[in-house]
């Protein structure tokens, strides 16, 4: 009873519980090999299952990964929204709509990332020189993510994500529909500042728990801490250094 009461008072408890469950499920998928459902070969033509089933499996793996990595970053917004919407009718329904809108943005990004990953691998398959140097794909992905850390778009989107007060002040309206739209707006800002880091997951492998943990720590710190702004440049520099080093190693 105490836990339930605390969860109602602080919605962050529920968010962390869901995120923790997603991490446990991710670990189980990696151990059991279920994370391969997120690989482009399995989705497109590497499975005996019908195409709709493979797509559903890919989306399921992707959403579990998003739940593990991205839900911790929305805790400040969820807490503030809960306080503001407390006296509105059906606040729980509005909070659920807010979360659904946020998740919908990342779900829509999944097929785009899959198509990009598929296109890269198709290029590798057709280009013998590149196929003999697979490190270059990872190196290019890390370099792209590193460069994006210094872009104006990254800064603008990260500033919006880091300011839940501004999001609620500008866009809060009563009702589930308005909450859904706010979730979409916040999800787009989050996507705008994190898409390049998430693409690293495709470059390193969907089942890489080490990369998932590292990227989650970076995104949570960048978006929710007071010193997160100072982390952007060092992370970008580290990604650039790793990408260039790996690329040079692939060329030698």
N, C-alpha and C positions, 0 to 999 in steps of 0.2 A: 504493500500500500504506500509506503514511504517513497519507493522508487517511482510509482505512478504519479504521486503528487508532485515530486520533483520534476518529472518530465513535463507535467502541465505547466509548472512555473517557469521552467527553463527548456524551451524547445530544442536547444542545442544538444541535450541529452539524447533525444530521439534521433537527431541527425547523426551524432557520433555512433549510436548503436547500429543504425543502418549502414553507415560507412564501415564500421568494424565487421559487420556481417558480410559485406561485400569483399573485404580483405580476406576473411576466412574462406569465402567461396572461391576467390581468386587463387588462393593457395591450394585449395583442393583441386581446382581445374588444372593448375600447373602440374601437381603431383600425378593426377590421373590421366593427363594428356588431353583433357577437354579444351584447353586453351587453343589447340590446333584448329578449332572451329573458327577462330578469328584470322586464320591465315588465308591469303588470297587463293592459293592453290586448292585448298579444301572447299572454299566457297564457290569457286568457279567450276572446277571440273575434277577435284580430287576426292570426291566422296560418292558412295553408292546411293546416298539419300537424294530425293527429288530436290530440284532447285529451290522451291519456296522454303523447304525445311532447312536447307543450308543457309539461306539468307536469314531465317529466323534464328538459327544457331549463332550466326555471326553477330546479329544485333544483340542477342542475349549476352554473349561474352563481352561485347563492347559496353553495354549498359552496366554490367557488373564492374567493369574496369572504371567507368566514369563515376559510378557510385563510390568506389574506393578512393579515387584520386580527387574528384572535384567537389563532392559534398562537404568535406571539411572546410572548403574555401567560402562557403555561403553561410556559415554560422553567424557572422555579424548581421547580415541582412535578415536572416530568419528571426533572430532575437528582436531586432528593432521592429520588424513587421508585426510580430506577435503582440508587442506592446501597443503599437498604433492601432491595430485591428481588434483589440480586446473587447471594445464596447460595440463593435459592429455586429450585425446579425451573422450567425454562422461563421465565426472566425476560423474554426478548424477547416471548414470547406475552402475558405479563401487561402489559407496557408497551403493546403494541398494543391490548389490551383497554381499558386506561386511556384511550388516545387515542380509541378508538371510542366509548366511553361519553360522553366530552366532546363529540365531534362530533355524536353522536346528539341531544343536547339542543338544539343550535343548528339541526339539521336539522328537529326537531319544531317549533321556533319559526317556521320559514320560512313554512308555510301560514297560521299565525296572523297574521303580519305582512302576508302577501299579502291575506288577507281584510280586514284593517283598512284597508289601502291601497285595496282595491277599494271598500269601503264609503264611504270619504272621497270618492273620485272619483265614485261614484254620486250622493252628495249634491251634489257640485259640478255634475254634469250636470243634476240636477233643480232646482237653485236658481240662477236666472239672475243674481241679485245676487252670489252667491258666485263663479259662473263668470266674472263680469266682474272679479273681484279674486282671481286665483290666488295672489297673494303671501300672502294670509291663511293658506293651508294651510301654507306653509313657515314663516310667522311663528308659527303655533300649535304646530307641531312643535318648533321651536327653543325656544319658551317652555316647553313641557312638559318637554323634556330639561333645560332650565335649572333648573326647579323641582325636578325629581327629584334633581338633584345635592345638594340640601339635605335630602333625606328620610331618616328613620331606616332605611328599607329599603336605600337606597343605602349608607349607612354600615355597616350590619351585613354586607351581602353583600361589600362591598369589603374589610372587615376579614378576612372568611373567605378571600377570594381572595388577600389579601396575606400569609397565614400558611400556607404549604404544610406547615410542620412540624406545625401543629395538625391539618391534614387527614390527614396520614400517621399521626400519633400516634393519632388517634381511630378511623380507618377502615381502616388497612392490615391486610389478611389475605392469606395466600398464595393463589395461584391466579388464573386469568384471570377467574373470576366475580366475585371480590371486587374485582379491579382495575376491572372494568367498572362495578360499583356505585360505586366511588370516583370514577371518571370522570364518572358521572352526577351525583353530589353536587357535585363541583367545577364541572361544567358549569352546574348550577342556580344556584350562587353567582355564577358569572360572568355568567349571563343576568340574574340579579337586579340586578347593579350596572351592566350595560352595555346592557340592552334599549332604553332610551330613546335612547341615543346611536346605536344601530343603526337605530332608526326614522328618525333624521335622514337616513340613506342613502336611504330611500324618499322623504323630502320633498325632498331635493336632487337625486335621480336616481341610479340604481344605477351609472351609468357615470361618476360624478364622481370622478376620480382625486385631485383636490385635497382633496375632503372625506374620501375614504378615508384619505389620508396623514395629514391633520390628526387625524381621529378615532382612527386607529391609534396615533399618537404619544401622544395623551391617555390612551388606555386602557392602553398599555404602561407609561407613566410612573405612572399612578395605582396600578396593580396590582403593579409589580415594583420600584419605587425607594423608597428610604427617605424621600424628600421628597414622595412621591406624595399623601400625605394633605393636604399643604398646597396641592395643585393643585386639589382638588375645588371649593372655593368660588370661586376665580377663574374656573375654566371655567364653573361654573354662572352666575356673574355675566355673563360674556361671552355665553353662550347667551341669557340673559334679555334682555340689552341688544340683541342682534341680533334676537331674536324680536319684541320690542316695537317696535323701529325699523322692521322690515319690515312688521309689522302696521299701524302708523300710516301708513306710506307707502302701503299698499294701500287704506286708508280715505280718504285724501286725494284 
